[in-house]
């Protein structure tokens, strides 16, 4: 079976203490398969990457960003993954955004997000790099560290 193509924007929200905001989710077809992931999701029809990133941050966290806060993507990749009994081939771009720490609001979550996302956490990068918990992408701590170095903010 050929994977379903999907285009997505992911956002690395990093606070002043160099902590990364992640969501903990689960696959409805495999409820025990829990994982930490970045904020973001699939593009709606006709939506740009930037518009998708802004919408997803607002829906998933309650934070409203401006387009100029995103800058250029820090990574582009294509991944294959299962979710809810289907296979997807997702082309995705990651944006790095520095933000003050804030209280996450889940008021904008849709039904699927309410059913599959059960936690948020601001992760210190050293803890993220050392965790035995499942994190996507697996090299997320290094991606953030490298992106911060390129942005002139070593961590």
PyMOL commands that set and color helices and strands:
alter all, ss='L'
color gray80, all
select helices_A, chain A and resi 49-61+67-69+111-116+125-130+140-150
alter helices_A, ss='H'
color red, helices_A
select strands_A, chain A and resi 4-14+19-27+30-37+39-42+75-83+86-98+117-124+135-136
alter strands_A, ss='S'
color yellow, strands_A
deselect
rebuild
show_as cartoon
